[in-house]
C-alpha cells in the first residue's frame, strides 16, 4: 500500500512518507538524509534535497529544486523553493 499526502501545491495527493527523524512529511520525489531532521508539521517535497544536520521545523516548507544542508535551520513559516540553497556553517 502506497501512502500519499497532499502538500497543497496544486498536485493533489502524491506518494510520500514520514521522515524517520522528526516525523515530518517527505514526498517520495524529494531526498532527506537520515542525519537531517524534518519535524512533524514541516514538509519537504518536489525535487528538494535536505542533508547534513539540517533541520526543517514548525510549518516550514522546502520544495522545488531547493537544497538545505550543513547545519541550516528552516523554521516558522519559512519557504525555501525554486533553486534556492540554504547552508548552515
ABEGO torsion letter per residue (X at the ends): XBBBBBAGAGAEBBBBBBBABGGBBBBAABBBBAABBBBAABBBBEABBBBEABBBBEABBBBEABBBBEABBBBEABBBBEABBBBBX
